[in-house]
């Protein structure tokens, strides 16, 4: 009969416990791997069935930079207030419908508490222009535009046809003032 207090008996008990813990760790690792693979498979299947709702984001390298095609920031009520995207959607009008842009753009949109686009800073994907636009709830009223081959336009206008436009091109600056779509002043005159 062995003495339960002997060093050999104590060693054998500890060894059996360690062996049991190792088996338990292997089981937990296997179960974790199965759970992760199952989750990845479920996400892959879901994205195949419904690709519009997939999220395409990944951290790249150790620098922690995230690569996404868009980002939406909502207020506490769930209203879209800031959108970064490449490309951006057509603007939301005061009537709650999207209105067509002149062409695709990429950049940033700011919206008011009703979700109406009120400002944008973007590049035009078709012509390469960079612009900043400020909008009332009725439409765009300020446009600051840079042309890709040089030249800049600064335009302030309203829906009644009143406008102040300043352009600077390699050929020189130009200022045009309009009242109800009629030119009331222009420098240079021609």
Order of alpha helices (4+ residues) and beta strands (2+ residues): alpha-beta-beta-beta-beta-beta-beta-beta-beta-beta-beta-beta-beta-beta-beta
